[in-house]
């Protein structure tokens, strides 16, 4: 997907307007870690709606999927035996996958 960004600066009489940085954040960001035959993934949502995502997590055991809301409350617990796990990331919440 392509994102088009346009910035317009209008000079105020008192001080010039300067754009020094732009930060783009994905709807769902992820951190995936692995070691010693196990894996952990943390998916975090910046979206206003629940998102679906897929993540590959190392290990041979069943993956435990824990979804938290924007206030950090555990809302849902699932499990998956698939190598690539389909997860739900709640709006502005996060999901933890451990195997």
C-alpha positions in Angstrom: 0.0 0.0 0.0 1.2 3.5 -0.8 0.7 6.4 1.6 0.7 9.9 0.3 1.5 12.6 2.8 1.2 16.4 2.1 2.3 19.0 4.7 1.5 22.7 4.3 3.2 25.2 6.5 1.6 28.7 6.9 3.9 31.2 8.3 2.6 32.9 11.4 3.7 36.6 11.9 5.5 35.8 15.2 7.4 32.6 14.2 8.1 30.5 11.1 6.5 27.1 10.9 9.1 24.3 10.6 8.4 20.6 10.0 11.3 18.7 11.3 9.9 15.1 11.4 7.1 12.8 10.4 6.5 9.5 12.1 4.3 6.9 10.4 3.0 4.1 12.6 1.5 0.9 11.2 -2.0 -0.1 12.2 -0.5 -3.2 13.9 3.2 -3.3 14.9 4.9 -6.4 16.0 7.9 -7.7 17.9 8.8 -11.3 17.4 11.5 -13.1 19.6 12.8 -16.6 19.6 15.3 -18.7 21.4 15.9 -22.1 23.0 13.0 -23.7 21.0 10.4 -21.1 22.1 8.9 -18.0 20.7 7.0 -14.9 21.7 5.3 -12.3 19.6 3.8 -9.0 20.8 1.4 -7.2 18.4 0.2 -3.7 19.3 -2.6 -1.8 17.6 -2.8 1.9 16.7 -6.1 1.3 14.9 -9.6 2.4 16.0 -11.0 -1.0 15.1 -10.1 -4.6 15.8 -7.5 -5.9 13.4 -6.6 -9.4 12.3 -3.0 -10.4 11.7 -0.8 -13.4 11.2 2.4 -14.1 13.0 4.9 -16.9 12.8 6.2 -18.0 16.3 9.0 -20.4 16.9 8.5 -23.6 18.8 6.7 -27.0 18.6 4.1 -26.6 21.4 0.6 -25.1 21.0 0.7 -21.3 20.9 -1.2 -19.4 23.6 -2.8 -16.2 22.3 -3.8 -13.6 24.8 -5.6 -10.4 23.6 -5.8 -7.3 25.8 -7.9 -4.2 25.4 -6.6 -0.6 25.4 -6.7 -0.5 29.2 -4.5 -3.6 29.5 -7.4 -5.9 30.5 -7.2 -9.5 29.3 -10.2 -10.0 27.1 -9.6 -13.2 25.2 -7.5 -16.3 25.4 -7.1 -18.7 22.4 -4.6 -21.4 21.3 -3.3 -22.6 18.0 -1.2 -25.5 16.8 -0.5 -23.7 13.4 3.0 -22.5 12.6 1.5 -19.2 11.4 -1.0 -18.1 14.0 -4.0 -16.0 13.1 -4.6 -13.4 15.9 -7.1 -10.7 16.8 -5.6 -7.4 18.0 -8.2 -5.3 19.7 -8.6 -1.6 18.9 -5.6 0.3 20.5 -4.9 -2.9 22.4 -2.2 -5.6 22.2 -1.9 -9.4 21.7 0.7 -11.6 23.2 1.5 -15.0 21.5 3.7 -17.5 23.4 4.9 -20.9 22.4 
